[in-house]
């Protein structure tokens, strides 16, 4: 249920890039390959693979064996954005999408090694660039989520240098560390 809620809400938040908006003719093998590109093969090869169609119906393309989940690129977003995360990251993302407090004491980790859809650095719910929402361009990165107390010393300014680690959504319960990998 949490996964379905996350995916349905993510479809409304295109800037999050958490879902694949593929049509019925999409090839599952290509979707799995896209999803696996988000993380190192040692992680993605054993991860559950989830995809969603344009109507918001989620389906599991492959069951997982290692506690990670991956989703393929969302072709309607401007950049490549397949994503993989651990169970704690899913709980954090579900809280973010549901506008609830993130779970206490559960630091999560996400991979977006193929890149990330551009997003507001200050508004967790912005869906497009607008005056004052500090839209940033992100490349390949990893994220540490739900570790707000451990991010002291990392830049929190609204318009960060995205080539270096920085805090996205600083000052919100969904603040997370963005760590570029290229």
C-alpha positions as CSV (number, residue, x, y, z in Angstrom):
1,X,0.0,0.0,0.0
2,X,2.8,2.4,0.9
3,X,4.4,1.8,-2.5
4,X,1.2,2.4,-4.4
5,X,0.5,5.6,-2.5
6,X,4.1,6.8,-3.2
7,X,3.8,6.0,-6.9
8,X,0.4,7.6,-7.3
9,X,1.5,10.8,-5.6
10,X,4.7,10.8,-7.5
11,X,2.8,10.8,-10.8
12,X,1.3,14.1,-9.7
13,X,4.8,15.4,-8.7
14,X,6.5,15.0,-12.1
15,X,9.5,16.9,-10.8
16,X,10.3,14.0,-8.4
17,X,11.0,11.7,-11.3
18,X,10.0,8.7,-9.2
19,X,7.8,6.9,-11.7
20,X,7.9,5.7,-15.3
21,X,5.1,7.0,-17.5
22,X,5.5,4.4,-20.2
23,X,2.7,3.3,-22.6
24,X,1.2,-0.1,-22.9
25,X,3.7,-1.0,-25.7
26,X,6.7,-0.5,-23.4
27,X,9.1,-3.5,-23.2
28,X,9.5,-4.8,-19.7
29,X,13.1,-5.7,-20.4
30,X,13.9,-2.1,-21.4
31,X,12.2,-0.8,-18.3
32,X,14.2,-3.2,-16.1
33,X,17.4,-2.1,-17.8
34,X,16.5,1.6,-17.3
35,X,15.7,1.0,-13.6
36,X,18.9,-1.0,-13.1
37,X,20.9,1.9,-14.5
38,X,20.2,4.0,-11.3
39,X,22.5,2.0,-9.0
40,X,25.6,-0.2,-9.1
41,X,24.9,-3.6,-10.6
42,X,25.6,-5.2,-7.2
43,X,22.5,-3.4,-5.8
44,X,20.2,-3.1,-8.8
45,X,20.5,-6.7,-10.0
46,X,18.8,-7.9,-6.8
47,X,16.4,-5.0,-6.4
48,X,12.6,-5.1,-6.8
49,X,11.7,-3.3,-10.0
50,X,8.5,-1.2,-10.0
51,X,6.9,0.8,-12.9
52,X,3.8,2.7,-13.4
53,X,1.7,3.4,-16.4
54,X,0.3,6.8,-17.4
55,X,-3.0,6.0,-15.5
56,X,-1.1,5.5,-12.2
57,X,-1.3,1.7,-12.1
58,X,1.8,0.3,-10.5
59,X,3.1,-3.1,-11.4
60,X,6.1,-5.0,-10.1
61,X,8.3,-6.1,-13.0
62,X,10.6,-8.1,-10.8
63,X,10.5,-9.2,-7.2
64,X,13.5,-8.1,-5.1
65,X,16.0,-10.1,-3.1
66,X,18.1,-7.5,-1.4
67,X,15.8,-4.9,0.3
68,X,16.3,-2.3,-2.5
69,X,13.7,-1.1,-5.0
70,X,14.3,0.6,-8.4
71,X,12.1,2.5,-10.9
72,X,12.9,3.2,-14.5
73,X,13.3,6.6,-16.1
74,X,10.1,8.7,-16.4
75,X,10.1,9.7,-20.1
76,X,7.9,12.8,-19.5
77,X,10.5,14.5,-17.3
78,X,13.3,16.6,-18.9
79,X,16.2,14.4,-17.9
80,X,17.1,10.8,-17.1
81,X,15.8,9.9,-13.7
82,X,15.7,6.2,-12.8
83,X,16.0,5.7,-9.1
84,X,16.9,3.0,-6.5
85,X,16.6,3.1,-2.8
86,X,16.5,1.1,0.4
87,X,13.5,0.3,2.5
88,X,14.2,3.3,4.8
89,X,14.3,5.6,1.8
90,X,10.9,4.3,0.7
91,X,9.5,5.1,4.1
92,X,11.0,8.6,3.9
93,X,9.6,9.1,0.3
94,X,6.2,7.9,1.4
95,X,6.2,10.4,4.2
96,X,7.3,13.2,1.9
97,X,4.6,12.4,-0.7
98,X,2.0,12.0,2.0
99,X,3.1,15.3,3.7
100,X,3.7,13.4,6.9
101,X,6.6,13.4,9.3
102,X,9.4,11.1,8.2
103,X,10.0,8.0,10.4
104,X,12.3,8.7,13.3
105,X,15.7,7.1,13.4
106,X,15.6,5.6,9.9
107,X,18.3,7.0,7.6
108,X,17.8,6.1,4.0
109,X,19.9,5.9,0.9
110,X,19.0,6.5,-2.7
111,X,20.9,6.2,-6.0
112,X,20.3,8.3,-9.1
113,X,23.4,7.4,-11.0
114,X,21.9,8.1,-14.4
115,X,21.0,11.7,-13.3
116,X,18.0,13.3,-11.8
117,X,15.0,15.4,-12.9
118,X,15.5,19.0,-12.2
119,X,13.7,20.3,-9.1
120,X,13.2,23.1,-6.7
121,X,15.9,23.2,-4.1
122,X,13.6,24.8,-1.5
123,X,10.1,23.6,-2.2
124,X,9.5,19.8,-1.8
125,X,6.2,20.1,-3.7
126,X,7.1,22.4,-6.6
127,X,6.4,20.8,-10.0
128,X,7.9,23.4,-12.3
129,X,10.3,26.3,-12.2
130,X,8.7,29.5,-10.9
131,X,9.9,32.8,-9.5
132,X,11.6,32.2,-6.2
133,X,11.4,28.4,-6.0
134,X,15.2,28.0,-6.7
135,X,15.1,25.4,-9.5
136,X,18.3,23.4,-9.8
137,X,19.8,21.1,-12.4
138,X,21.1,17.8,-11.0
139,X,23.3,15.2,-12.6
140,X,24.2,11.7,-11.4
141,X,24.0,11.7,-7.6
142,X,23.2,9.7,-4.4
143,X,21.0,11.0,-1.6
144,X,21.1,10.5,2.1
145,X,17.6,11.0,3.5
146,X,16.1,11.4,6.9
147,X,19.4,12.4,8.5
148,X,18.6,16.0,9.2
149,X,20.7,16.2,12.4
150,X,23.7,14.8,10.6
151,X,23.9,17.4,7.8
152,X,25.6,20.1,9.8
153,X,28.3,21.9,7.8
154,X,26.9,21.2,4.4
155,X,25.7,24.1,2.2
156,X,22.0,24.9,2.7
157,X,21.7,28.0,0.5
158,X,18.7,28.2,-2.0
159,X,20.9,28.2,-5.1
160,X,23.7,25.7,-4.3
161,X,26.7,24.6,-6.4
162,X,25.3,21.3,-7.5
163,X,28.7,20.0,-8.4
164,X,29.4,19.6,-4.7
165,X,27.4,18.0,-1.8
166,X,24.6,20.2,-0.6
167,X,21.3,20.0,1.4
168,X,18.1,20.0,-0.7
169,X,14.9,21.2,0.9
170,X,16.8,22.6,3.9
171,X,14.6,23.7,6.8
172,X,11.9,21.2,6.0
173,X,11.3,17.7,7.5
174,X,12.4,16.4,4.0
175,X,15.8,17.9,4.0
176,X,18.3,15.5,2.4
177,X,21.9,15.5,1.4
178,X,22.6,15.5,-2.4
179,X,26.0,14.1,-3.3
180,X,27.0,14.4,-6.9
181,X,29.1,11.5,-8.3
182,X,30.5,13.1,-11.5
